[in-house]
């Protein structure tokens, strides 16, 4: 499966997780399972929020259109997930609502994620 470029290219689970990353802002997700190139969101992964005191919080805009172009980090993250047959993201670090780094154990897909040729 190719790299998604905008929100209309995302699966329902990917859209849901994209919103969760944006909402988290800074922190990490733990124990996020992948099956057939798709995130398994039930049960929901452990969410750890980073909170700093004495720092002025930046306002996050929630007025994005329903369909928008994905940032490079988001597109790369979902492209990577789609290439995993089965695995678990042990930790996914989120900075400013974007995937930053992850530790993952997995088995790569042989035929393109969700069974697409």
N, C-alpha and C positions, 0 to 999 in steps of 0.2 A: 504494500500500500504506500502511496506517495505521501510526501509531507503536506499537511494541511496548510493553507495560506490565509484563510479567513474563517470566521465562525460558522459559515454555512457548510464548510467542509468537515465539521466536527460531528462525532457521534453524540447522542444524548448524554452518555456518561462523561464524555470529555467536556461538554458544555457545563455540566454540573460542577465538575472538578475545577474548571477554569474560574467559575464564580467563587468557589471556595478558596482558591489561591489568592484571588484579588481581595477577598474579605479578610483573609489571614494577615496579609501585609508582610509581616516579618515573623518567621518561626519555621516550623517543620511539620511534615506529615510522617508518620511512622507506620510500618506494617501495611503497606498498600499493595494488595494483590493484583496480579495481572493474569488473565486467562484468555487464550486465543487472541492476543494482541489488543485486549480491551481491559480498562481498569475495572476492578470489581469493587463497587462502593458499598456493598452490604456484606458484612458489617462495615460501617464507616471507619476509616483509618484513624488511629490516634492522632490528635491535633495538638501541637505544642506551640503556644504563642509566645513570642519574645516581647517583653514590655520593658521600656526604659523610662525612668522617672526623671523629672527635671528637664525634659526635652520637649520642645514644642512639637506637637503632632502636626503633620502635614495633612491638609484636607484632601480626601480622595474623591474624585469626581465619579458620580454614579450615572451620569447622563450620556453614556455611550449608546450609539445606535445598536439595534438588535444584531446587525451584521457589520462586522468590522474586520480589518486586516489584523492578523495575529503578529505579535512581536516575535522576533527570531527565536528567542529562548523557549517560548511556548510551542512554536511549530516544531522545533528540534525535540522537545520533550515528548510530544505526542507521536512524532515520527519514531522515536526510540521505542516507546511503549508498544506501538503497533507492530514492531519487529520482534517482539518477545512472545513466544508461544505460551510459556508458563513461568511465573516467577513472583518475586516479592521485592518491592522497594522497601528496604530496611529503613532508610531515612531519605526524605526529599526536602532539601533546604529551600526556603522561600525568602527572597529579598525583594521588597517593594512590590509584592504580589506576583512576582515572576519566579519560575523555577531557576535555581542557582546551581545546585549540585545534588547528586544523589548517590547512595550506596545501594546496589541491587544484586540479588542473586537470581539467575534465570537460565532458561534454555532458549536459545534463539529460534526463531521461526524458520522453517525450511521453505515454506511456500507463500510467505507474504502476510502474516498476521492472522486475520480472521478467516483464513482459508481461501483468500483471493489469490488467483494465479498471477 
